[in-house]
Amino acid sequence: MPAFVRPKIPVNKSPYASAAVGDAGFTIGAEVSNVITVAVQLKDGGGKDLAVRGHVRWFLSDDANGDSLVATAPDGGVAGGTDGWTSQTVTGKRGESVSEADGDIDIAVTHAAGAKTVYLVVMLPDGSLKASGALAFT
């Protein structure tokens, strides 16, 4: 073999592939005392629940596809729930979260001043977006 030719590297042999965030699923709780908690389940590239801690960035959107950042933040802001931790980089609009060891994150959104609908959009590591269903405050 000539010196400039490299042997082929097997595909998908990274030791980190099974721990990479590839998708996210959402369970939207009922509005209780002006708070809607979204349970986010991070998944690997094969669609299985992540079995390690994972990190994602997120934002709230007025649009179901995540085409925009929410124009006005919910008046009570965003906070972490009982699973994982959450930090805001733009108060009430954008942040990041780290899951528990089983890929779970709870994100609590609070809004008291009338009707408002927003969507939680997770930015996946490959650059794609995954939007939750509507968080509809009454």
Phi, psi and omega in degrees: 000133177298153184297334184273356181264128178262143176292154181289139178266131180301143179285146175058041178254011179295137178291349183260354186303319183287345181258001183280139176288125180239345183195172177213142174244153185234140169234118185262122179282170177285155176287122179230119180052046178069017180239132171243123178258130177253121174271120180254126175251112177285144182232155177278182181296340178268002179088004179272149177304134179299136182252019177217172175291140179229160181235134174220154170260154182213164172209161173264140182231151171277350188247136183297341179261356182078027182282353181210154171281142181306133183292315179236124181294151172304140188294340179261357177080195183231140179215161174285150176262218184274343181251126179072192175224156184225139177229140179262135175260332171230111190311121177074002184234322189210147179189198178216156181219152173239132183280171168285179183296348179254012176084008182269140173222137171249131177235120183257124180249131183240132177209125183245341189270065175089187184289140178200140176235128176225167178232137175272123183243122179263131176268111182281155184303335179277002178097350180279163181247145176230117183257142176284176168288181183291136169260098188256108177271137181256000000 
